[in-house]
């Protein structure tokens, strides 16, 4: 699992993006609709930053920000750490652990965002591998 390229981990999975002019509440609604805990902030294909549920709690709600008035560009994380789509997934997990964050935009050779990887993806991969192992064991049991 750690050596799998991120390209395989994210596949063709779509990811949520917002414009820098979207409000905090609009971003929260998009996260809810996508069942995602982060959105990428982009304009004209250029990645500008990332906005997460933790940003909503710590940078917005806790400080009493008017959620319908402030654009996400004012509270997003800019200059975000990215990872190339061909890097190993384990490298992304290491960078997220070292940086203390749970999401990382995935970029291609041109630096364009092509996906979003999260620490939760590691759990999904472990679950998938566990399921495969259980199926294999069941098949062996049937043969015996």
N, CA and C atoms as an extended XYZ file, in Angstrom:
432
Properties=species:S:1:pos:R:3:atomname:S:1:resname:S:1:resid:I:1 pbc="F F F"
N         0.803       -1.206        0.000 N   UNK     1
C         0.000        0.000        0.000 CA  UNK     1
C         0.842        1.264        0.000 C   UNK     1
N         1.871        1.406        0.830 N   UNK     2
C         2.610        2.667        0.850 CA  UNK     2
C         3.337        2.958       -0.456 C   UNK     2
N         3.635        1.914       -1.236 N   UNK     3
C         4.371        2.124       -2.481 CA  UNK     3
C         3.468        2.336       -3.690 C   UNK     3
N         2.163        2.169       -3.497 N   UNK     4
C         1.234        2.404       -4.608 CA  UNK     4
C         1.300        3.861       -5.016 C   UNK     4
N         1.344        4.147       -6.318 N   UNK     5
C         1.324        5.544       -6.750 CA  UNK     5
C        -0.019        6.186       -6.383 C   UNK     5
N         0.032        7.438       -6.066 N   UNK     6
C        -1.181        8.163       -5.709 CA  UNK     6
C        -2.201        8.079       -6.838 C   UNK     6
N        -1.728        8.032       -8.062 N   UNK     7
C        -2.616        7.900       -9.231 CA  UNK     7
C        -3.570        6.718       -9.041 C   UNK     7
N        -3.069        5.603       -8.516 N   UNK     8
C        -3.909        4.424       -8.289 CA  UNK     8
C        -4.843        4.615       -7.097 C   UNK     8
N        -4.389        5.336       -6.110 N   UNK     9
C        -5.207        5.550       -4.915 CA  UNK     9
C        -6.421        6.409       -5.235 C   UNK     9
N        -6.201        7.498       -5.991 N   UNK    10
C        -7.329        8.400       -6.272 CA  UNK    10
C        -8.110        7.988       -7.508 C   UNK    10
N        -7.500        7.207       -8.396 N   UNK    11
C        -8.191        6.786       -9.608 CA  UNK    11
C        -8.754        7.969      -10.363 C   UNK    11
N        -9.974        7.840      -10.828 N   UNK    12
C       -10.660        8.937      -11.521 CA  UNK    12
C       -11.684        9.597      -10.616 C   UNK    12
N       -11.482        9.439       -9.315 N   UNK    13
C       -12.425        9.976       -8.330 CA  UNK    13
C       -12.516       11.497       -8.460 C   UNK    13
N       -13.722       12.008       -8.630 N   UNK    14
C       -13.872       13.465       -8.696 CA  UNK    14
C       -13.587       14.093       -7.330 C   UNK    14
N       -13.272       15.355       -7.323 N   UNK    15
C       -12.970       16.055       -6.084 CA  UNK    15
C       -13.624       17.430       -6.114 C   UNK    15
N       -14.031       17.932       -4.957 N   UNK    16
C       -14.738       19.212       -4.920 CA  UNK    16
C       -13.791       20.408       -5.037 C   UNK    16
N       -14.197       21.349       -5.871 N   UNK    17
C       -13.465       22.612       -5.996 CA  UNK    17
C       -14.448       23.767       -5.845 C   UNK    17
N       -13.916       24.876       -5.378 N   UNK    18
C       -14.708       26.096       -5.240 CA  UNK    18
C       -13.898       27.257       -5.791 C   UNK    18
N       -14.585       28.345       -6.038 N   UNK    19
C       -13.924       29.577       -6.455 CA  UNK    19
C       -13.504       30.361       -5.217 C   UNK    19
N       -12.516       31.222       -5.334 N   UNK    20
C       -12.090       32.007       -4.169 CA  UNK    20
C       -13.174       32.959       -3.677 C   UNK    20
N       -14.161       33.223       -4.516 N   UNK    21
C       -15.248       34.138       -4.136 CA  UNK    21
C       -16.393       33.433       -3.417 C   UNK    21
N       -16.406       32.103       -3.416 N   UNK    22
C       -17.449       31.377       -2.679 CA  UNK    22
C       -17.359       31.732       -1.201 C   UNK    22
N       -18.516       31.818       -0.561 N   UNK    23
C       -18.526       32.126        0.867 CA  UNK    23
C       -18.199       30.879        1.683 C   UNK    23
N       -17.915       31.104        2.945 N   UNK    24
C       -17.621       30.001        3.855 CA  UNK    24
C       -18.800       29.035        3.901 C   UNK    24
N       -20.019       29.576        4.008 N   UNK    25
C       -21.203       28.717        4.067 CA  UNK    25
C       -21.376       27.915        2.779 C   UNK    25
N       -21.140       28.537        1.628 N   UNK    26
C       -21.238       27.817        0.360 CA  UNK    26
C       -20.232       26.662        0.316 C   UNK    26
N       -19.037       26.906        0.808 N   UNK    27
C       -18.016       25.848        0.849 CA  UNK    27
C       -18.452       24.719        1.772 C   UNK    27
N       -19.010       25.076        2.923 N   UNK    28
C       -19.487       24.059        3.861 CA  UNK    28
C       -20.594       23.231        3.213 C   UNK    28
N       -21.479       23.873        2.476 N   UNK    29
C       -22.559       23.154        1.799 CA  UNK    29
C       -21.990       22.205        0.741 C   UNK    29
N       -20.994       22.663       -0.008 N   UNK    30
C       -20.369       21.809       -1.027 CA  UNK    30
C       -19.702       20.606       -0.369 C   UNK    30
N       -19.030       20.836        0.766 N   UNK    31
C       -18.422       19.718        1.494 CA  UNK    31
C       -19.487       18.715        1.905 C   UNK    31
N       -20.613       19.224        2.372 N   UNK    32
C       -21.709       18.350        2.793 CA  UNK    32
C       -22.220       17.538        1.606 C   UNK    32
N       -22.445       18.182        0.487 N   UNK    33
C       -22.964       17.506       -0.702 CA  UNK    33
C       -21.994       16.459       -1.243 C   UNK    33
N       -20.716       16.733       -1.159 N   UNK    34
C       -19.691       15.827       -1.679 CA  UNK    34
C       -19.263       14.793       -0.641 C   UNK    34
N       -19.763       14.913        0.586 N   UNK    35
C       -19.307       14.048        1.684 CA  UNK    35
C       -17.783       14.117        1.796 C   UNK    35
N       -17.279       15.343        1.754 N   UNK    36
C       -15.843       15.594        1.784 CA  UNK    36
C       -15.521       16.527        2.943 C   UNK    36
N       -14.363       16.361        3.524 N   UNK    37
C       -13.972       17.237        4.628 CA  UNK    37
C       -13.012       18.326        4.160 C   UNK    37
N       -12.888       18.488        2.840 N   UNK    38
C       -12.050       19.549        2.284 CA  UNK    38
C       -12.486       19.872        0.859 C   UNK    38
N       -12.210       21.101        0.453 N   UNK    39
C       -12.410       21.522       -0.935 CA  UNK    39
C       -11.138       22.214       -1.402 C   UNK    39
N       -10.855       22.072       -2.686 N   UNK    40
C        -9.740       22.804       -3.263 CA  UNK    40
C       -10.266       24.127       -3.794 C   UNK    40
N        -9.518       25.182       -3.564 N   UNK    41
C        -9.886       26.506       -4.056 CA  UNK    41
C        -9.064       26.754       -5.313 C   UNK    41
N        -9.760       26.960       -6.428 N   UNK    42
C        -9.081       27.118       -7.708 CA  UNK    42
C        -9.828       28.132       -8.563 C   UNK    42
N        -9.083       28.713       -9.484 N   UNK    43
C        -9.697       29.627      -10.440 CA  UNK    43
C        -8.950       29.504      -11.761 C   UNK    43
N        -9.707       29.285      -12.828 N   UNK    44
C        -9.089       29.117      -14.135 CA  UNK    44
C        -8.124       27.947      -14.187 C   UNK    44
N        -8.419       26.903      -13.419 N   UNK    45
C        -7.562       25.728      -13.387 CA  UNK    45
C        -6.357       25.850      -12.468 C   UNK    45
N        -6.116       27.039      -11.942 N   UNK    46
C        -4.954       27.259      -11.070 CA  UNK    46
C        -5.336       27.028       -9.612 C   UNK    46
N        -4.590       26.160       -8.950 N   UNK    47
C        -4.819       25.871       -7.536 CA  UNK    47
C        -4.368       27.059       -6.698 C   UNK    47
N        -5.288       27.574       -5.888 N   UNK    48
C        -4.982       28.718       -5.023 CA  UNK    48
C        -4.820       28.322       -3.567 C   UNK    48
N        -5.503       27.238       -3.166 N   UNK    49
C        -5.424       26.830       -1.768 CA  UNK    49
C        -6.365       25.691       -1.471 C   UNK    49
N        -6.502       25.427       -0.179 N   UNK    50
C        -7.382       24.376        0.302 CA  UNK    50
C        -8.157       24.913        1.494 C   UNK    50
N        -9.375       24.416        1.673 N   UNK    51
C       -10.233       24.831        2.782 CA  UNK    51
C       -10.842       23.564        3.367 C   UNK    51
N       -10.662       23.371        4.671 N   UNK    52
C       -11.087       22.133        5.307 CA  UNK    52
C       -12.115       22.392        6.402 C   UNK    52
N       -12.714       21.292        6.873 N   UNK    53
C       -13.673       21.414        7.965 CA  UNK    53
C       -13.007       21.973        9.215 C   UNK    53
N       -11.750       21.663        9.423 N   UNK    54
C       -11.026       22.218       10.573 CA  UNK    54
C       -10.874       23.726       10.437 C   UNK    54
N       -10.663       24.205        9.197 N   UNK    55
C       -10.596       25.651        8.964 CA  UNK    55
C       -11.925       26.306        9.334 C   UNK    55
N       -13.022       25.642        8.980 N   UNK    56
C       -14.342       26.188        9.310 CA  UNK    56
C       -14.489       26.340       10.821 C   UNK    56
N       -14.093       25.310       11.537 N   UNK    57
C       -14.255       25.341       12.997 CA  UNK    57
C       -13.303       26.342       13.643 C   UNK    57
N       -12.014       26.227       13.342 N   UNK    58
C       -11.007       27.013       14.058 CA  UNK    58
C       -10.831       28.436       13.527 C   UNK    58
N       -10.983       28.636       12.230 N   UNK    59
C       -10.755       29.968       11.654 CA  UNK    59
C       -12.040       30.779       11.474 C   UNK    59
N       -13.168       30.091       11.496 N   UNK    60
C       -14.416       30.794       11.178 CA  UNK    60
C       -15.395       30.790       12.350 C   UNK    60
N       -15.928       29.638       12.679 N   UNK    61
C       -16.954       29.540       13.716 CA  UNK    61
C       -16.421       30.007       15.066 C   UNK    61
N       -15.251       29.534       15.455 N   UNK    62
C       -14.688       29.881       16.762 CA  UNK    62
C       -14.426       31.387       16.894 C   UNK    62
N       -14.189       32.044       15.776 N   UNK    63
C       -13.911       33.479       15.796 CA  UNK    63
C       -15.141       34.328       15.461 C   UNK    63
N       -16.273       33.665       15.276 N   UNK    64
C       -17.522       34.383       15.029 CA  UNK    64
C       -17.604       35.048       13.669 C   UNK    64
N       -16.982       34.472       12.663 N   UNK    65
C       -17.023       35.041       11.309 CA  UNK    65
C       -18.438       34.957       10.732 C   UNK    65
N       -18.850       35.990       10.003 N   UNK    66
C       -20.133       35.903        9.291 CA  UNK    66
C       -19.989       34.968        8.087 C   UNK    66
N       -20.514       33.775        8.217 N   UNK    67
C       -20.293       32.715        7.239 CA  UNK    67
C       -20.830       33.017        5.850 C   UNK    67
N       -21.831       33.902        5.774 N   UNK    68
C       -22.429       34.233        4.473 CA  UNK    68
C       -21.768       35.423        3.804 C   UNK    68
N       -20.841       36.061        4.465 N   UNK    69
C       -20.252       37.284        3.923 CA  UNK    69
C       -18.783       37.164        3.543 C   UNK    69
N       -18.059       36.289        4.185 N   UNK    70
C       -16.614       36.218        3.966 CA  UNK    70
C       -16.294       35.207        2.867 C   UNK    70
N       -15.527       35.655        1.846 N   UNK    71
C       -15.124       34.705        0.808 CA  UNK    71
C       -14.053       33.755        1.329 C   UNK    71
N       -14.050       32.560        0.784 N   UNK    72
C       -13.123       31.526        1.238 CA  UNK    72
C       -11.668       31.951        1.057 C   UNK    72
N       -11.398       32.801        0.099 N   UNK    73
C       -10.023       33.258       -0.145 CA  UNK    73
C        -9.420       33.937        1.085 C   UNK    73
N       -10.263       34.483        1.952 N   UNK    74
C        -9.770       35.176        3.154 CA  UNK    74
C        -9.365       34.212        4.265 C   UNK    74
N        -9.869       32.986        4.234 N   UNK    75
C        -9.626       32.057        5.348 CA  UNK    75
C        -9.025       30.717        4.924 C   UNK    75
N        -8.825       30.518        3.624 N   UNK    76
C        -8.260       29.252        3.142 CA  UNK    76
C        -6.783       29.171        3.496 C   UNK    76
N        -6.230       27.985        3.358 N   UNK    77
C        -4.787       27.799        3.466 CA  UNK    77
C        -4.213       27.985        2.072 C   UNK    77
N        -3.429       29.044        1.903 N   UNK    78
C        -2.779       29.311        0.620 CA  UNK    78
C        -1.387       28.675        0.647 C   UNK    78
N        -0.709       28.673       -0.465 N   UNK    79
C         0.632       28.076       -0.562 CA  UNK    79
C         0.631       26.669        0.028 C   UNK    79
N        -0.365       25.920       -0.364 N   UNK    80
C        -0.592       24.591        0.187 CA  UNK    80
C         0.442       23.591       -0.334 C   UNK    80
N         0.801       22.647        0.529 N   UNK    81
C         1.693       21.548        0.151 CA  UNK    81
C         0.938       20.650       -0.827 C   UNK    81
N         1.560       20.342       -1.957 N   UNK    82
C         0.955       19.446       -2.945 CA  UNK    82
C         1.858       18.239       -3.133 C   UNK    82
N         1.318       17.248       -3.840 N   UNK    83
C         2.114       16.068       -4.165 CA  UNK    83
C         1.802       15.651       -5.594 C   UNK    83
N         2.825       15.179       -6.290 N   UNK    84
C         2.667       14.760       -7.678 CA  UNK    84
C         1.913       13.432       -7.734 C   UNK    84
N         1.120       13.282       -8.748 N   UNK    85
C         0.254       12.117       -8.923 CA  UNK    85
C         1.036       10.803       -9.011 C   UNK    85
N         2.299       10.850       -9.403 N   UNK    86
C         3.088        9.631       -9.537 CA  UNK    86
C         3.913        9.285       -8.301 C   UNK    86
N         3.873       10.105       -7.275 N   UNK    87
C         4.608        9.816       -6.035 CA  UNK    87
C         3.919        8.674       -5.284 C   UNK    87
N         4.657        7.959       -4.440 N   UNK    88
C         4.040        6.885       -3.652 CA  UNK    88
C         3.089        7.446       -2.593 C   UNK    88
N         2.026        6.713       -2.348 N   UNK    89
C         1.041        7.125       -1.350 CA  UNK    89
C         1.678        7.268        0.028 C   UNK    89
N         2.639        6.399        0.337 N   UNK    90
C         3.330        6.484        1.619 CA  UNK    90
C         4.034        7.814        1.802 C   UNK    90
N         4.533        8.384        0.712 N   UNK    91
C         5.187        9.697        0.787 CA  UNK    91
C         4.169       10.775        1.163 C   UNK    91
N         2.987       10.680        0.595 N   UNK    92
C         1.929       11.636        0.938 CA  UNK    92
C         1.556       11.517        2.412 C   UNK    92
N         1.416       10.285        2.893 N   UNK    93
C         1.083       10.087        4.306 CA  UNK    93
C         2.168       10.653        5.214 C   UNK    93
N         3.421       10.471        4.818 N   UNK    94
C         4.530       11.007        5.602 CA  UNK    94
C         4.477       12.536        5.645 C   UNK    94
N         4.260       13.168        4.492 N   UNK    95
C         4.180       14.626        4.443 CA  UNK    95
C         3.005       15.152        5.270 C   UNK    95
N         1.876       14.448        5.210 N   UNK    96
C         0.715       14.874        5.990 CA  UNK    96
C         0.993       14.735        7.482 C   UNK    96
N         1.635       13.655        7.866 N   UNK    97
C         1.974       13.458        9.280 CA  UNK    97
C         2.943       14.546        9.752 C   UNK    97
N         3.994       14.764        8.988 N   UNK    98
C         4.999       15.769        9.360 CA  UNK    98
C         4.397       17.175        9.402 C   UNK    98
N         3.492       17.466        8.469 N   UNK    99
C         2.896       18.801        8.398 CA  UNK    99
C         1.699       19.001        9.306 C   UNK    99
N         1.185       17.917        9.860 N   UNK   100
C         0.038       18.024       10.751 CA  UNK   100
C        -1.272       18.316       10.037 C   UNK   100
N        -1.398       17.845        8.809 N   UNK   101
C        -2.658       18.030        8.084 CA  UNK   101
C        -3.142       16.705        7.538 C   UNK   101
N        -4.425       16.673        7.117 N   UNK   102
C        -5.044       15.411        6.716 CA  UNK   102
C        -5.427       15.342        5.243 C   UNK   102
N        -5.199       16.419        4.508 N   UNK   103
C        -5.562       16.462        3.089 CA  UNK   103
C        -4.412       17.070        2.293 C   UNK   103
N        -4.271       16.607        1.066 N   UNK   104
C        -3.224       17.145        0.208 CA  UNK   104
C        -3.702       17.142       -1.243 C   UNK   104
N        -3.624       18.291       -1.902 N   UNK   105
C        -3.955       18.323       -3.326 CA  UNK   105
C        -2.934       17.528       -4.134 C   UNK   105
N        -3.430       16.823       -5.124 N   UNK   106
C        -2.590       16.035       -6.022 CA  UNK   106
C        -2.486       16.807       -7.332 C   UNK   106
N        -1.263       16.964       -7.827 N   UNK   107
C        -1.039       17.748       -9.044 CA  UNK   107
C        -0.361       16.916      -10.116 C   UNK   107
N        -0.501       17.371      -11.368 N   UNK   108
C         0.151       16.707      -12.496 CA  UNK   108
C         1.451       17.433      -12.842 C   UNK   108
N         2.023       17.093      -13.982 N   UNK   109
C         3.293       17.697      -14.400 CA  UNK   109
C         3.204       19.208      -14.575 C   UNK   109
N         2.016       19.711      -14.917 N   UNK   110
C         1.832       21.150      -15.124 CA  UNK   110
C         1.492       21.885      -13.826 C   UNK   110
N         1.366       21.135      -12.739 N   UNK   111
C         1.008       21.759      -11.468 CA  UNK   111
C        -0.490       21.968      -11.307 C   UNK   111
N        -1.268       21.408      -12.221 N   UNK   112
C        -2.729       21.520      -12.129 CA  UNK   112
C        -3.272       20.465      -11.169 C   UNK   112
N        -4.267       20.840      -10.394 N   UNK   113
C        -4.884       19.901       -9.456 CA  UNK   113
C        -5.631       18.822      -10.222 C   UNK   113
N        -5.336       17.561       -9.875 N   UNK   114
C        -5.999       16.424      -10.514 CA  UNK   114
C        -6.692       15.535       -9.488 C   UNK   114
N        -6.606       15.913       -8.216 N   UNK   115
C        -7.250       15.111       -7.187 CA  UNK   115
C        -6.941       15.624       -5.803 C   UNK   115
N        -7.498       14.924       -4.851 N   UNK   116
C        -7.324       15.261       -3.442 CA  UNK   116
C        -7.135       13.955       -2.687 C   UNK   116
N        -6.022       13.836       -1.985 N   UNK   117
C        -5.748       12.632       -1.223 CA  UNK   117
C        -5.873       12.982        0.260 C   UNK   117
N        -6.338       12.019        1.038 N   UNK   118
C        -6.493       12.281        2.469 CA  UNK   118
C        -5.963       11.109        3.276 C   UNK   118
N        -5.713       11.366        4.536 N   UNK   119
C        -5.265       10.305        5.430 CA  UNK   119
C        -6.309        9.202        5.492 C   UNK   119
N        -7.560        9.556        5.311 N   UNK   120
C        -8.643        8.573        5.338 CA  UNK   120
C        -8.505        7.555        4.210 C   UNK   120
N        -7.845        7.940        3.125 N   UNK   121
C        -7.627        7.001        2.026 CA  UNK   121
C        -6.830        5.785        2.483 C   UNK   121
N        -5.957        5.979        3.464 N   UNK   122
C        -5.189        4.847        3.989 CA  UNK   122
C        -6.121        3.830        4.638 C   UNK   122
N        -7.126        4.309        5.351 N   UNK   123
C        -8.092        3.402        5.966 CA  UNK   123
C        -8.904        2.678        4.909 C   UNK   123
N        -9.277        3.378        3.857 N   UNK   124
C       -10.048        2.753        2.786 CA  UNK   124
C        -9.232        1.652        2.121 C   UNK   124
N        -7.945        1.893        1.900 N   UNK   125
C        -7.094        0.879        1.285 CA  UNK   125
C        -6.921       -0.315        2.202 C   UNK   125
N        -6.726       -0.062        3.494 N   UNK   126
C        -6.611       -1.163        4.446 CA  UNK   126
C        -7.891       -1.990        4.471 C   UNK   126
N        -9.041       -1.320        4.431 N   UNK   127
C       -10.322       -2.019        4.420 CA  UNK   127
C       -10.486       -2.862        3.161 C   UNK   127
N       -10.077       -2.317        2.032 N   UNK   128
C       -10.154       -3.047        0.767 CA  UNK   128
C        -9.253       -4.285        0.809 C   UNK   128
N        -8.038       -4.117        1.319 N   UNK   129
C        -7.122       -5.247        1.409 CA  UNK   129
C        -7.645       -6.308        2.385 C   UNK   129
N        -8.246       -5.870        3.483 N   UNK   130
C        -8.833       -6.804        4.440 CA  UNK   130
C        -9.967       -7.591        3.793 C   UNK   130
N       -10.805       -6.891        3.038 N   UNK   131
C       -11.908       -7.560        2.351 CA  UNK   131
C       -11.386       -8.609        1.371 C   UNK   131
N       -10.347       -8.263        0.618 N   UNK   132
C        -9.758       -9.223       -0.324 CA  UNK   132
C        -9.206      -10.443        0.414 C   UNK   132
N        -8.567      -10.209        1.536 N   UNK   133
C        -8.005      -11.307        2.326 CA  UNK   133
C        -9.116      -12.221        2.852 C   UNK   133
N       -10.219      -11.645        3.316 N   UNK   134
C       -11.334      -12.444        3.816 CA  UNK   134
C       -11.955      -13.288        2.706 C   UNK   134
N       -12.100      -12.708        1.527 N   UNK   135
C       -12.630      -13.461        0.386 CA  UNK   135
C       -11.686      -14.613        0.040 C   UNK   135
N       -10.401      -14.343        0.036 N   UNK   136
C        -9.411      -15.384       -0.271 CA  UNK   136
C        -9.484      -16.515        0.749 C   UNK   136
N        -9.598      -16.159        2.021 N   UNK   137
C        -9.686      -17.185        3.068 CA  UNK   137
C       -10.966      -18.009        2.940 C   UNK   137
N       -12.044      -17.340        2.568 N   UNK   138
C       -13.315      -18.057        2.392 CA  UNK   138
C       -13.201      -19.043        1.228 C   UNK   138
N       -12.543      -18.627        0.150 N   UNK   139
C       -12.361      -19.518       -0.984 CA  UNK   139
C       -11.512      -20.726       -0.584 C   UNK   139
N       -10.480      -20.512        0.212 N   UNK   140
C        -9.633      -21.617        0.666 CA  UNK   140
C       -10.438      -22.558        1.544 C   UNK   140
N       -11.280      -22.006        2.405 N   UNK   141
C       -12.120      -22.838        3.287 CA  UNK   141
C       -13.054      -23.710        2.481 C   UNK   141
N       -13.620      -23.180        1.420 N   UNK   142
C       -14.522      -23.946        0.563 CA  UNK   142
C       -13.767      -25.100       -0.092 C   UNK   142
N       -12.531      -24.830       -0.505 N   UNK   143
C       -11.729      -25.871       -1.150 CA  UNK   143
C       -11.346      -26.991       -0.174 C   UNK   143
N       -11.145      -26.623        1.072 N   UNK   144
C       -10.738      -27.629        2.066 CA  UNK   144
C       -11.957      -28.387        2.521 C   UNK   144
